[in-house]
Amino acid sequence: MNRLVNNRNMIMPECISKILVIRAPDALVYAWGIFKRIVDPGIARKVKVASASESLALLRQYISDDQIPAYLGGSLRTGGDAECRQVLAPGGPIPEAAFRRFLQLAAAKPRQPGQQDGRQESIRTGSDRVAAEALGSCGMCCRRW
């Protein structure tokens, strides 16, 4: 398991070419300026942190203006919406209805393998892993046993 984790950690950072942090508080911009000196140089080159006043300039280095949402200073409006809420999550606090549903699911008795709930269940022969489509999990673990 340790070898798998180490190999994944060596490969995954190479799957990301840039991480842009925009509208960051001044404290985070300052902290990143110090912290990036102690992280791997390859990672430090990929991460760009910009304050609110520098965010649009940073975005324009990597994204064309017609693809930057209008609320960030670009010209993109999805369905006339400057915040492009049809394609971008607005962020903010968790909606109360979603939080209540989460608590209901967390309090519910976990479903056992073989129980019927309208979805077809399948277990791989010779394996303890339950198919992702059966449990609705990520497919990497059996979190809902």
Secondary structure, 3 states (H helix, E strand, C coil): CHHHHHHHHHHHHHHCCCEEEEEECHHHHHHHHHHCCCCCHHHHHHEEEEECCCHHHHHHHHCCHHHCEHHHCCCECECCECCCCCCCCCCCCCCHHHHHHHHHHHHCCCCCCCCCCCCCCCECCCCCCECHHHHCCCCCCCCCC
